């Protein structure tokens, strides 16, 4: 079956000036070139009917998924809202399938009378045997003048390898691997062997923690404490150990830690103790972190309602007497959950590396020395 149809514009939601129009084309036993032609035809028809400027494009997203779990990935993508890619190519992998089939959906979103945006989704059904030649299937479907992000959330590494020449960046979750070393090594392999940039969801889940820790030590009078750190404890959701190691890798990379002979030493040669402990807080990522200095002072962050709970202990010495003070407060800024993490991942594709490469390399060294 082949053909195109327009569903027309959906009525605006009450209290909103937003309307959505869908145009759909689908065909069984199709070749990739025909899909490209259909997409061009749909875009031409959209322009003819609406007489508006063509929408700006920013990103291709190629997602390779097990066909049985397409709904789970679709729900995750629906949650990113305005961060949605301009064109999503959803490749559904079936164990056995004789021929390719494809469906193209163009959604035009009209907000008010002046703002308009358009997103395109291509859904392609393939068999496992097609994975090694996936580049020839997907190539005609990607926009060539914008970046392409590759994502295989169900572990189709063969597909990522095959698509390496089409994409510039790979979205992955190093915490999905069988173990932490494998997840971090897979990310390093894509960087070294295929010159691909990495957007790691395990890394992004710890972004608020890194930001708030850096902000705490930003005042000039606090910076010397960073060079006196003697112990770091990271608490993490079970299954999010990779995020904890990347957090330690970031600290070690910035502070010049050197792992050797089963120990980690700081830039001055003093030993730094590293401890990871699981803590079930119901969401992926970190649950808390505590940094302690050699004089007994400490700073801790823990997940809490509406933000992160911070606690600081300062130690004072006068003559032969020692005293300490403790303060607690809430650092505002609640997490937006996994939808927010995925949305940040799509935005991250368009900006330079934010320290991940150095953190990844240091995390792998720390892990091998633990």
KOLZA-235144 format. One line per field, with one value per residue (C-alpha): x, y, z; residue number from 1; residue in three letters. Coordinates in pm, 1 decimal, always signed. Layout:
% KOLZA-235144
px: [X, ...]
py: [Y, ...]
pz: [Z, ...]
n: [NUM, ...]
res: [ala, ...]
END
This chain:
% KOLZA-235144
px: [+0.0, +127.1, -21.2, -32.1, -306.3, -356.8, -546.9, -600.4, -552.4, -657.8, -874.2, -688.3, -681.1, -913.1, -721.4, -445.6, -378.9, -194.4, -311.0, -137.6, -170.4, -42.8, +35.7, +114.7, +265.4, +330.1, +433.2, +528.7, +811.2, +977.3, +1327.6, +1504.9, +1505.0, +1126.6, +1107.3, +1325.2, +1102.5, +792.6, +940.0, +1018.9, +667.4, +510.1, +719.9, +627.6, +258.4, +279.7, +436.6, +180.1, -113.7, +16.6, +229.2, +462.6, +839.0, +1002.2, +1083.8, +1440.5, +1604.0, +1853.1, +1895.9, +1849.3, +1789.3, +1832.7, +1692.5, +1740.7, +1501.4, +1363.9, +1022.7, +856.6, +969.3, +899.4, +629.6, +867.9, +1112.6, +830.9, +703.4, +1050.3, +1075.7, +727.9, +842.9, +1114.2, +864.8, +1028.9, +1362.7, +1232.0, +1464.1, +1362.5, +1364.3, +1345.2, +1422.6, +1288.5, +1431.1, +1231.1, +1422.9, +1229.3, +1383.8, +1253.5, +1121.2, +1130.5, +1112.9, +1136.8, +830.1, +818.3, +582.2, +647.1, +461.3, +499.6, +353.1, +304.8, +246.6, +85.6, +100.6, -114.3, -111.3, +259.6, +465.3, +489.5, +718.2, +740.4, +876.4, +914.4, +923.8, +1020.7, +941.7, +1125.8, +1071.9, +1372.0, +1503.7, +1811.5, +1998.3, +1967.6, +2167.6, +2512.3, +2403.8, +2187.6, +2383.5, +2264.5, +1904.2, +1914.5, +2143.5, +1874.2, +1647.9, +1875.3, +1905.0, +2263.8, +2307.1, +2238.3, +2401.9, +2293.3, +2259.2, +2257.6, +2079.9, +2045.8, +1884.4, +1843.2, +2209.6, +2229.6, +2601.2, +2629.7, +2384.8, +2584.2, +2905.0, +2733.0, +2593.2, +2917.5, +2991.7, +2648.0, +2640.1, +2859.3, +2733.6, +2610.8, +2355.9, +2407.0, +2368.4, +2686.5, +2478.1, +2288.0, +2590.6, +2634.3, +2886.6, +3040.6, +3380.1, +3206.6, +2983.8, +3272.3, +3493.3, +3221.8, +3198.6, +3577.1, +3581.4, +3336.5, +3552.2, +3884.0, +3786.3, +3509.0, +3587.7, +3230.7, +3121.7, +2936.2, +2628.7, +2602.3, +2278.2, +2467.2, +2687.2, +2393.7, +2205.0, +2485.4, +2492.3, +2302.2, +2537.9, +2848.2, +2703.1, +2609.9, +2938.3, +3133.3, +2921.0, +2987.1, +3363.2, +3360.0, +3434.9, +3808.0, +3831.2, +3692.0, +3901.2, +4203.5, +3975.6, +3959.7, +4330.8, +4286.1, +4014.6, +4093.1, +3772.5, +3482.4, +3170.4, +2916.6, +2572.1, +2386.0, +2064.2, +2119.0, +2193.4, +2344.8, +2698.8, +2830.3, +2700.1, +2889.0, +3216.1, +3180.2, +3120.4, +3444.0, +3614.9, +3512.2, +3654.3, +3973.3, +4021.9, +3976.6, +4191.9, +4471.5, +4419.7, +4654.8, +4537.5, +4825.0, +4893.7, +4539.5, +4528.5, +4433.4, +4657.5, +4593.6, +4820.8, +5041.6, +5079.8, +4837.0, +4594.5, +4226.5, +3971.4, +3690.9, +3373.7, +3058.8, +2742.3, +2395.3, +2096.9, +1748.6, +1585.3, +1351.5, +1511.1, +1815.1, +2139.7, +2305.9, +2150.6, +2418.3, +2785.5, +3010.0, +3355.3, +3576.5, +3906.9, +4216.9, +4132.3, +3789.0, +3569.1, +3303.9, +3042.4, +2751.0, +2470.2, +2171.3, +1860.9, +1557.9, +1218.0, +1239.3, +1616.5, +1929.8, +1987.9, +2330.5, +2519.0, +2853.6, +3074.4, +3360.1, +3636.0, +3819.9, +4132.4, +4241.5, +4532.4, +4453.8, +4080.7, +3890.1, +3536.8, +3308.2, +2994.5, +2729.5, +2487.8, +2215.1, +2014.5, +1828.4, +1975.0, +1668.8, +1615.9, +1434.8, +1524.0, +1286.1, +1332.8, +1429.4, +1238.5, +1454.1, +1770.4, +1679.1, +1588.2, +1925.8, +2091.6, +1931.5, +2045.3, +2394.5, +2441.9, +2466.3, +2727.4, +3093.1, +3204.8, +3151.3, +3426.8, +3297.7, +3605.9, +3840.9, +3596.8, +3551.8, +3925.7, +3985.4, +3685.4, +3823.6, +4162.3, +4005.9, +3786.9, +4076.8, +4266.8, +3982.4]
py: [+0.0, +347.3, +688.3, +1013.6, +1165.7, +1477.3, +1458.3, +1830.5, +2057.9, +1941.0, +2194.1, +2413.0, +2300.2, +2514.8, +2808.6, +2756.1, +2893.5, +2578.4, +2357.9, +2053.3, +1924.9, +1578.7, +1455.7, +1085.9, +868.4, +496.0, +204.3, -161.1, -325.0, +12.6, +123.0, +410.2, +634.2, +623.2, +734.5, +1034.9, +1127.3, +1096.7, +1328.5, +1589.7, +1560.6, +1602.2, +1911.5, +2060.7, +1993.9, +2150.8, +2463.7, +2479.3, +2465.3, +2699.0, +2938.2, +2989.9, +2984.9, +2644.3, +2568.7, +2589.4, +2250.5, +2178.9, +1805.2, +1454.5, +1181.6, +820.6, +575.7, +199.5, +4.3, -344.4, -340.6, -486.0, -191.0, +96.3, +239.0, +285.4, +486.9, +686.2, +790.2, +910.1, +1117.8, +1263.2, +1403.1, +1627.8, +1888.8, +2179.4, +1997.0, +1748.0, +1695.5, +1831.5, +1485.6, +1156.1, +833.5, +547.9, +214.1, -77.1, -404.1, -729.5, -1072.0, -1187.5, -969.8, -1013.7, -652.9, -294.2, -85.3, +284.2, +547.6, +922.6, +1168.3, +1545.9, +1737.7, +2111.5, +2294.5, +2638.4, +2857.4, +3165.9, +3339.0, +3389.7, +3105.1, +2774.0, +2473.5, +2141.6, +1802.3, +1491.4, +1128.3, +839.3, +493.5, +213.1, -157.3, -380.4, -727.0, -799.1, -899.8, -541.5, -392.8, -432.7, -230.6, +15.8, +315.9, +258.0, +240.4, +550.7, +771.2, +897.9, +988.1, +1221.3, +1593.8, +1649.4, +2008.8, +1953.8, +1731.9, +1370.9, +1204.7, +823.1, +637.6, +261.4, +228.4, -149.9, -224.7, -261.4, -182.5, -320.6, -53.3, +227.6, +99.0, +81.5, +435.0, +589.4, +765.0, +928.6, +1062.0, +1295.4, +1214.4, +903.5, +918.9, +637.5, +546.9, +392.5, +262.8, +29.1, -193.9, -528.4, -367.5, -24.5, -95.0, -222.4, +84.4, +329.5, +128.4, +124.3, +503.2, +537.8, +298.2, +514.6, +820.5, +655.7, +430.1, +627.9, +988.8, +1028.4, +1267.0, +1113.5, +1233.7, +1005.2, +1007.2, +885.0, +1193.7, +1429.8, +1295.6, +1432.0, +1776.2, +1955.8, +1799.1, +1918.1, +2265.9, +2310.0, +2167.7, +2401.0, +2696.7, +2616.5, +2625.2, +2923.5, +3188.2, +3253.9, +3176.3, +2825.5, +2714.5, +2600.3, +2340.2, +2153.0, +2072.6, +1938.3, +1683.3, +1356.7, +1160.4, +1154.8, +947.9, +924.3, +779.5, +655.8, +487.5, +112.3, +67.2, +418.3, +333.0, +463.5, +811.5, +796.9, +697.3, +972.6, +1220.3, +1103.4, +1116.3, +1478.9, +1567.8, +1374.8, +1530.0, +1884.5, +1834.1, +1629.9, +1306.1, +1021.4, +659.9, +414.4, +85.8, +54.1, +404.9, +753.5, +1047.9, +1418.8, +1666.5, +1698.1, +1322.6, +1279.9, +990.4, +1050.1, +792.6, +715.9, +539.3, +449.9, +332.6, +253.4, +448.4, +388.9, +726.3, +605.2, +791.3, +723.8, +906.4, +1029.2, +1030.3, +1231.0, +1321.6, +1422.6, +1580.4, +1586.1, +1771.9, +1675.5, +1920.9, +1760.2, +2013.9, +1872.8, +1966.2, +1738.1, +1741.7, +1508.3, +1472.7, +1638.5, +1783.1, +2084.4, +2069.0, +1945.2, +1963.2, +2107.2, +2067.7, +2222.4, +2160.9, +2400.7, +2321.1, +2586.9, +2554.7, +2803.9, +2720.4, +2368.2, +2390.7, +2271.5, +2361.3, +2318.4, +2472.8, +2310.1, +2469.8, +2321.5, +2475.2, +2384.5, +2453.3, +2526.4, +2372.0, +2038.9, +1787.5, +1757.7, +1380.4, +1159.5, +1374.4, +1669.7, +1459.7, +1342.4, +1697.0, +1817.7, +1537.2, +1655.5, +2013.2, +1895.3, +1762.5, +2119.4, +2250.6, +2165.1, +1899.4, +2008.0, +1801.1, +1451.7, +1327.5, +1410.8, +1276.8, +953.1, +891.3, +963.7, +753.7, +455.7, +494.7, +531.6, +228.3, +11.7, +108.7, +46.9]
pz: [+0.0, -79.3, -47.2, +136.7, +339.9, +546.3, +870.3, +874.0, +1170.2, +1511.3, +1697.2, +1944.5, +2304.3, +2520.9, +2659.1, +2402.8, +2056.2, +1940.0, +1651.6, +1503.0, +1145.8, +1047.9, +697.3, +657.8, +382.4, +409.2, +189.2, +224.7, +27.6, -19.6, -111.9, +72.1, -233.8, -249.9, +112.8, +35.6, -260.3, -44.8, +217.7, -44.8, -184.3, +159.9, +228.5, -108.9, -41.8, +303.1, +155.6, -125.5, +114.9, +380.7, +171.5, +467.5, +493.5, +530.0, +893.8, +1016.8, +1082.4, +1358.2, +1415.2, +1273.9, +1531.1, +1419.6, +1677.5, +1639.9, +1864.8, +1915.3, +1750.0, +2059.4, +2273.7, +2035.0, +2262.5, +2554.1, +2342.3, +2180.4, +2523.7, +2620.2, +2303.1, +2351.8, +2686.2, +2543.0, +2417.1, +2238.9, +2238.3, +1981.3, +1681.5, +1342.9, +1186.5, +1374.1, +1187.8, +1398.9, +1285.5, +1427.8, +1428.7, +1383.1, +1433.2, +1096.5, +819.5, +442.8, +319.6, +434.6, +509.0, +591.3, +726.2, +712.4, +936.5, +906.5, +1200.0, +1160.2, +1487.1, +1465.3, +1775.4, +1749.5, +1412.8, +1353.2, +1502.1, +1321.2, +1354.0, +1177.9, +1281.8, +1070.6, +1173.4, +951.2, +1086.6, +906.8, +976.7, +908.9, +993.9, +1204.8, +889.7, +763.2, +1053.9, +896.8, +590.4, +777.0, +647.9, +290.7, +415.8, +635.9, +425.0, +182.9, +476.1, +675.6, +617.4, +507.9, +626.8, +999.4, +1266.4, +1306.2, +1647.5, +1672.4, +1953.0, +2004.8, +2351.0, +2318.2, +2258.6, +1881.6, +1870.0, +1516.3, +1400.1, +1563.1, +1404.3, +1065.4, +1096.7, +1222.5, +892.6, +881.9, +1236.5, +1435.5, +1785.1, +1968.0, +2247.9, +2497.3, +2861.9, +2998.1, +3289.1, +3054.3, +2995.4, +3168.2, +3402.8, +3454.2, +3290.5, +2975.9, +2952.9, +2989.8, +2754.8, +2487.6, +2502.9, +2476.5, +2179.1, +1983.8, +2050.8, +1962.8, +1673.7, +1504.8, +1607.1, +1732.5, +2004.6, +2298.2, +2484.5, +2787.8, +2987.9, +3296.4, +3270.2, +3220.4, +3522.8, +3742.0, +3575.4, +3858.6, +4113.6, +3929.5, +3883.6, +4248.6, +4373.9, +4146.4, +4258.2, +4625.3, +4577.2, +4340.0, +4611.3, +4624.8, +4996.9, +4944.1, +4648.4, +4854.7, +5018.2, +4688.4, +4714.2, +5066.4, +4989.3, +5166.8, +5117.7, +4869.7, +4924.2, +4640.5, +4700.9, +4394.5, +4292.0, +4243.8, +3874.8, +3841.8, +3943.1, +3610.3, +3695.1, +4026.3, +3859.4, +3599.4, +3883.9, +4048.5, +3709.2, +3671.0, +4013.2, +3948.6, +3605.6, +3736.4, +4046.8, +3893.9, +4085.0, +3996.2, +4043.0, +4090.0, +4266.8, +4397.6, +4546.3, +4433.7, +4514.4, +4470.9, +4294.3, +4605.5, +4653.6, +4944.8, +4927.9, +4850.8, +4966.1, +4722.5, +4833.5, +4643.5, +4816.5, +4676.6, +4812.6, +4675.7, +4609.3, +4336.4, +4042.4, +3829.1, +3901.1, +4216.6, +4562.0, +4742.8, +4770.6, +5061.8, +5031.4, +5341.0, +5375.7, +5571.9, +5850.2, +5905.0, +5722.1, +5490.4, +5233.1, +5141.7, +4888.4, +4909.1, +4698.3, +4860.4, +4784.9, +4553.3, +4511.1, +4680.2, +5055.7, +5132.7, +5460.3, +5549.3, +5851.4, +5928.0, +6176.9, +6375.6, +6590.1, +6854.6, +7085.3, +7212.4, +7153.4, +6848.2, +6752.5, +6456.5, +6312.6, +6096.9, +5852.2, +5633.7, +5351.9, +5033.0, +4691.1, +4478.5, +4139.9, +4127.7, +3859.6, +3565.4, +3563.0, +3272.0, +3021.0, +3123.4, +3096.6, +2745.2, +2641.0, +2767.2, +2571.7, +2246.3, +2312.8, +2405.0, +2050.7, +1924.4, +2170.9, +2242.4, +2490.8, +2852.4, +3013.6, +2943.6, +2757.9, +3044.9, +3304.9, +3109.9, +3079.6, +3449.1, +3557.9, +3367.2, +3536.4, +3880.7, +3822.5, +3706.5, +4019.7, +4265.0]
n: [1, 2, 3, 4, 5, 6, 7, 8, 9, 10, 11, 12, 13, 14, 15, 16, 17, 18, 19, 20, 21, 22, 23, 24, 25, 26, 27, 28, 29, 30, 31, 32, 33, 34, 35, 36, 37, 38, 39, 40, 41, 42, 43, 44, 45, 46, 47, 48, 49, 50, 51, 52, 53, 54, 55, 56, 57, 58, 59, 60, 61, 62, 63, 64, 65, 66, 67, 68, 69, 70, 71, 72, 73, 74, 75, 76, 77, 78, 79, 80, 81, 82, 83, 84, 85, 86, 87, 88, 89, 90, 91, 92, 93, 94, 95, 96, 97, 98, 99, 100, 101, 102, 103, 104, 105, 106, 107, 108, 109, 110, 111, 112, 113, 114, 115, 116, 117, 118, 119, 120, 121, 122, 123, 124, 125, 126, 127, 128, 129, 130, 131, 132, 133, 134, 135, 136, 137, 138, 139, 140, 141, 142, 143, 144, 145, 146, 147, 148, 149, 150, 151, 152, 153, 154, 155, 156, 157, 158, 159, 160, 161, 162, 163, 164, 165, 166, 167, 168, 169, 170, 171, 172, 173, 174, 175, 176, 177, 178, 179, 180, 181, 182, 183, 184, 185, 186, 187, 188, 189, 190, 191, 192, 193, 194, 195, 196, 197, 198, 199, 200, 201, 202, 203, 204, 205, 206, 207, 208, 209, 210, 211, 212, 213, 214, 215, 216, 217, 218, 219, 220, 221, 222, 223, 224, 225, 226, 227, 228, 229, 230, 231, 232, 233, 234, 235, 236, 237, 238, 239, 240, 241, 242, 243, 244, 245, 246, 247, 248, 249, 250, 251, 252, 253, 254, 255, 256, 257, 258, 259, 260, 261, 262, 263, 264, 265, 266, 267, 268, 269, 270, 271, 272, 273, 274, 275, 276, 277, 278, 279, 280, 281, 282, 283, 284, 285, 286, 287, 288, 289, 290, 291, 292, 293, 294, 295, 296, 297, 298, 299, 300, 301, 302, 303, 304, 305, 306, 307, 308, 309, 310, 311, 312, 313, 314, 315, 316, 317, 318, 319, 320, 321, 322, 323, 324, 325, 326, 327, 328, 329, 330, 331, 332, 333, 334, 335, 336, 337, 338, 339, 340, 341, 342, 343, 344, 345, 346, 347, 348, 349, 350, 351, 352, 353, 354, 355, 356, 357, 358, 359, 360, 361, 362, 363, 364, 365, 366, 367, 368, 369, 370]
res: [unk, unk, unk, unk, unk, unk, unk, unk, unk, unk, unk, unk, unk, unk, unk, unk, unk, unk, unk, unk, unk, unk, unk, unk, unk, unk, unk, unk, unk, unk, unk, unk, unk, unk, unk, unk, unk, unk, unk, unk, unk, unk, unk, unk, unk, unk, unk, unk, unk, unk, unk, unk, unk, unk, unk, unk, unk, unk, unk, unk, unk, unk, unk, unk, unk, unk, unk, unk, unk, unk, unk, unk, unk, unk, unk, unk, unk, unk, unk, unk, unk, unk, unk, unk, unk, unk, unk, unk, unk, unk, unk, unk, unk, unk, unk, unk, unk, unk, unk, unk, unk, unk, unk, unk, unk, unk, unk, unk, unk, unk, unk, unk, unk, unk, unk, unk, unk, unk, unk, unk, unk, unk, unk, unk, unk, unk, unk, unk, unk, unk, unk, unk, unk, unk, unk, unk, unk, unk, unk, unk, unk, unk, unk, unk, unk, unk, unk, unk, unk, unk, unk, unk, unk, unk, unk, unk, unk, unk, unk, unk, unk, unk, unk, unk, unk, unk, unk, unk, unk, unk, unk, unk, unk, unk, unk, unk, unk, unk, unk, unk, unk, unk, unk, unk, unk, unk, unk, unk, unk, unk, unk, unk, unk, unk, unk, unk, unk, unk, unk, unk, unk, unk, unk, unk, unk, unk, unk, unk, unk, unk, unk, unk, unk, unk, unk, unk, unk, unk, unk, unk, unk, unk, unk, unk, unk, unk, unk, unk, unk, unk, unk, unk, unk, unk, unk, unk, unk, unk, unk, unk, unk, unk, unk, unk, unk, unk, unk, unk, unk, unk, unk, unk, unk, unk, unk, unk, unk, unk, unk, unk, unk, unk, unk, unk, unk, unk, unk, unk, unk, unk, unk, unk, unk, unk, unk, unk, unk, unk, unk, unk, unk, unk, unk, unk, unk, unk, unk, unk, unk, unk, unk, unk, unk, unk, unk, unk, unk, unk, unk, unk, unk, unk, unk, unk, unk, unk, unk, unk, unk, unk, unk, unk, unk, unk, unk, unk, unk, unk, unk, unk, unk, unk, unk, unk, unk, unk, unk, unk, unk, unk, unk, unk, unk, unk, unk, unk, unk, unk, unk, unk, unk, unk, unk, unk, unk, unk, unk, unk, unk, unk, unk, unk, unk, unk, unk, unk, unk, unk, unk, unk, unk, unk, unk, unk, unk, unk, unk, unk, unk, unk]
END
